[in-house]
Amino acid sequence: MNTVLVIHPSFSRTKWNLRGRFAFATLGMASMAYLSLLSVVVALSLRFEVNLYQKLASLGFAFLFGLGWLLFQWLVSPLFMNFVISATFGVHVVHFKKRRDAPLPDWFVDYLEQQVETTKVGIKKVLILKDETMNAFVYGHGHWNGRLAVSAGLFKYLNKEEVKAVIGHELSHVKNNDFILITAATGFPLFTAFCYSFLRELSRNSDTITSVVYPIILGLAIFTRFLYTLSMLFLLTLTRTREAMADFGSIATYGNTPRAMSTALLKVGYGLLDITPQGNPDAMAAFLPTEVKVVENMDDETQKKARMEKTKPSETRKVIGSLGFMSHFRMNCFFTEWTKLPLNLESTELSSGSEHSQWAKSSGCSVHTRLFQTGLR
């Protein structure tokens, strides 16, 4: 008798995994900042003849300057992004109140209206980038005044469901207030760096420090430098986790399918344009550059490689070719690779004797595993 392994997502487990990773990264950065401050306290508790009041004043000034810089960065970043986008791309700005008059597909405007109204996300402007690359991002101060930027190439190479999944990902960033969170999180490594700079300056006063104390101060400075490196790694973990949470939000909050999210990531991240039907090249044709004339005797494989060349370097394509079909769907766990998976896998059922079923069992997957209909991660 051929048993059947039913594979479906476990959103609850995924949500708590992501929250755990976020808490782990946040506590890690806070711990590094605390140990850095403790190192400064230990150094100051040792007896040596230097002007401690002046050193402490400089540390306090540096700390206040860091807080001021973070606040300034958060306040002016939307204005700076407006300048960078205008200088880098040709851009068509659409105020959200006038979205119906914009040269955007009706289905896109309908989806954006529905999700903004449902989740109470504030989108102030929609920027259309006159660029063929597949790109979308958001910026702003918080969930009340986000700006959504989408490239014309996104509508050309991604189908409707994939575009909606990408937009859901970006709206999740706005809804989660990632602008504020990431800016605030950078304060932890910054504080650790200030502590390292303070201890380094103390260690340079070797003439006024005893031979016993000097190695300790120097060791604390080196230790704090190591803490700064760890803090940056924790910050990287936090930012990747927020990206994963945005992927999760696109599915769990904005109603997109795991398959659409996965194939969109493959197209945008790896340039695999032909794994699903592409979008409508005429939808945003006015914002696309003139097409390059194709040589008549160019075969299909050469044309496919030429299209991939637009988005990703050859090293990425070699990795994809050597591993077979692979997706790093950030919503699940840390990293999982399901190689050589057929692209047309639509069913959630796998026979227990199949290669993919055996792989799932050997990887610790069960009936409640977080694999989706396509098996994409």
N, C-alpha and C positions, 0 to 999 in steps of 0.2 A: 504494500500500500504506500502510495506516495504522499507523504505529509506535506503540508504547506506552511511556510514561514511567512507570517503577515508582518509587514514592516510599515510603521507609521510614526509620525513625529510625536515626541513627548514635549509639548511646549512648556509645561510646568517645570520639568527638570531642567530644560534648557535655560529658562528664565532664572532659576535659582543658581545654576552654574555661572551664568554671566554676572549675577549680583555678587556671588562669592569671589569671582576674579576681580571685580571692581573693588570690593572691600579689601582684598588681599593687596592690591596695588596701592590703594590709598593708605592703608596701615603701614605698608612698607616704606613709602615716602615719609610718612610722619615719624616712623621709627628712626630713619636715617637723619632727619632733622633734629630729633631729640638727642641722639647719640652725638651729633656734631656739637650741639649746645653743651652737652655734658663734658665733651672734650675741652671746650673752652673753659668751663667751670673748673675742671681739674687743673688745667694749665695756670689759671689765675690763683688757685689755692697754693701753688708752689711759691717759694720765696725767691725772688730775684729783684734786682734793683733797676726797674725801668719805670717810665711814666705810665702807670696803669690807667689813670683817669683819661689821659689822652687817647690811649688805645681803645678803651671802652667807648669813648665818645665817637671815635671813627667807626667802630662796629655798629653802634646805634644809628649813626647817620647812614651807613651803608644799608642797614635793614629798612629804615624809613624810605630811603631812596628806591629800594627794590619794590616796596609796596606802592609807592607813587608811580613807578614805572609800569607796574602791572595795571594799575587803574588807568593810567594814560593810554596804555596799549589797548585796553578794552574799549575806551571811549572813542579813540580815533581810528580803530581798525576798519570800521565800515567805510569811512572816508578814504582811507588808504587803499582799500580793496577796490573802491570805485575808480580811483586813479590808475591802479595797476591794470585792471581789466580794460579800461578805455585805451590805455597805452599799448596793451599787448594784443587785444583782439578788436576787430570791428564789432560793435555791440549795438543792439537795438533794445532800448529800455522801455518796458511796459509797466505802467502803474497798475496795481492789482485792481483798483476800482474801474479801470478802463480795459480790463482783460478781454471783454467781448469784442472790442474793436481791434485787438492785436492780431497779427498774422500767425496765429497759433491754431493747430487743429482743434476742431470742436470737441472731440473726445478727450483731448488733453485738458482743455479748459473745464469741461464738465467734471472730470476726475479731480482736478485741483480744487474746484469750488466745493465739491462734496466733502473731501477730506479736510479742508481748512475749516469748513463749517462744523463738521462732526467733532473734530478733535480740538477746536478752538485755538488753532495755531495762527499766529499773525504773520502773514506774508505781505510785505510792503511793496515789493517790486519783483517783476520777473524779467531777467536779462537774457536775451537771445544772443549767443555768441556766434559770430559769423565764421565758424570754423568747422572743418569736416571731421575732426577727431571726436571720439565719443567721450563726453565730459559733462558732469553736473556737480554742482556744489552749492552750499549755502553759507551765508555769513550775516553778521548783524550783532546786536547787543544781547538779544534774548528771544524768548518765544513770542514776544509781542511785536517785533519789527524785523523779522527775518527777510533776507533777500535770496531769491532762488535764481541761479544761473544755469542755463542749459545750452548746450551746443547744438547747432543744426545737424551735425553728424549723428547725434544721438537718435534723431527721428529717421535718419536714413538707414542705419545699420541695425537698429533694434526694433522689434515689432511692438505693437501696442502694449501687450502684457509686460514685456521687459522694460519699456519706458516707465510704465506705472510702478513697477517694482523699484526702479532706480529713484523715482520721485518720492515714493514712500520711504525709502532709505533716507533721503535728504530731509524730508519733513520730520522724520524721527529725530534727527539731530536738533532741529529747531524745538520740537516738543520737549526734548530732554534737557534743554538749556545747555548744550555742550559748549556753546561759546563762553559762557561764564565758568563752567566747570573746568575746562581745559586751561583757561587763563589762570584760574586760581591754583590749579594743580602745579603749574610751573613755578609757583612760589616756593614749594618745598625744595627742589634742587637749587633754586636761587639762594635760599637761606643757607643751605649746606655749603654752597660755594663761598658765601661771605664768611662763614666760620673757618673754612679752610684758608682763605686769604688772611684772616686775622691771626691764625696760628702760624702761618708761614712768616708773617712779619715779626711775630714774637721770636721765632727760631733764629731770625737773622741778627738778633741782638745777642750774639754769642759772647761778646766781650763783657757784658754785664750779667751774664748768667753763669752759675757755677758749672763745673764739669759734670756734676751729677744730674743737674736739672736739664741741661741742654739736650742730651739724647732723648729725654722724656718728651720735651716740647716738640722736638723734631719728629719723634715717632707719632705723637698725636696729630701733627700736621699731615703726615703721610696717611695715617688712618682716616682722617677726615676727607682727604682726597679720594680715597677708596670708597668712602660712604657716598661721595658725590656721584661717582660712577654708578654705584648701585641705585642711587636715587633716580638717575636718568633712565636706567633700565626699567625701574618700576613705572616711571612716567610713560615709557614706550608701551609697557604692558597695559597701562590704563587707557591710552589712546586707542590701542588695538581692541580693547574690550568695548570701548564706546562705539567703535565701528561695528563690532559684532552685535551690540545691542541695537544699533540702527538697522542692521539686517533683520534682526528678530522683530523689531517694530514694524518694518515694512510688511511682514507677513502676519503677525499677530494683531497689530493695531490697524493697519491700512488695507488689510484684506487681500494681499497679493499671494500668489502661489509660490511654494518653494522652488518649483521648476523654473518659473520666470525669473526669480531672484538669482538662481544658480547660473542659468544660461546668460543672464545679463552680466554677471560678474566675469564669466569666461570671455564674453565678447569684449568687455571694457578692459579687463585685466590682462588677457592673453592674446587678444586680437583674433580669436577663433570666430570668424564672421559667418561661417557657413554651417554651424551646428544647428541652427534653426532658421526659419524664414526671416528675411530681413524686413525693414520697414519700407515706407513709401519714399522713394528718392525725390519725388515731386512735392512732398508736403512742405518742405522748407527750402525749396530749390533757390529761392531768391537770396538766401543767406549762405549758400554753398559756393565754393570757388569753381571755376570752369573745369570741367572734366578733362583729364589728360587723354589724348587720343590713343586708343589701343591699337597696337600693331596687328594687322590682319592675320598673320601666321602665328600669333601667340596662342599656345594651347591653353586649356582650362587650368591646368596645374600651375603654369607660369603666372596666369592672371590671379589665381588664388594667392600665390606667394607675394605678388605685387601688392595686393590689397592688405595683406598682413604686415607688409613692410611699413605701411603708413602708421601703424600703431605700436608695434613692439619689435625689439631688436632680434637678431638671429639667434642669440643665446637662449632666449625664452622659447623660441620655436623648436630648438634642438631638444630642450628639456621636455617639452610637450611630446615631441615625436618619440623620444626614448622611453618615456614612461607610459605612453598610451594616453587614453582619455583621463584627465585628472581635474578635479575641482577642489579648491580650498574654500569651502563654504564656511565663512567665519562664524556663522550663527551657532555652530555646533562644536562642543568640546574645544580642544586646543588645536590640534592638526590631525586630520584624517584623510587618507588617500584611498580612493576606490579606483583602481586602475583598470584599463581596458573594459570599461563598462559600456554596453551598447547604448547609443544615443536615443534610440527609439523605444526604450523601456518605459512603458506607460503603466503597467500593472503594479500593484503593491504586493503581489504574491510571487514568491520564488519557491521553486521546488526544493525540497530539503537536500536533494542530491546534486544540485547545480553548483557550479564553481563559485558563484556569488554568494549562495547560501552558506557554503562551507567557509568562505572568507568572513562572512558576517559572524558566524559562530566563533571562529578562531579569534575574532577581534573583540569578543565579549558582547556582541549584540544579542538582544533578546526580542521578544514580541513587542516590548515597549521601547525599542531602540529609536534613536533620533535619526533614522534614515527616512527620506521622503520618497514620494512616488517614483521619481526618476533615479533614486539611489544617489542623488547628488548631495554633496555636503557643502 
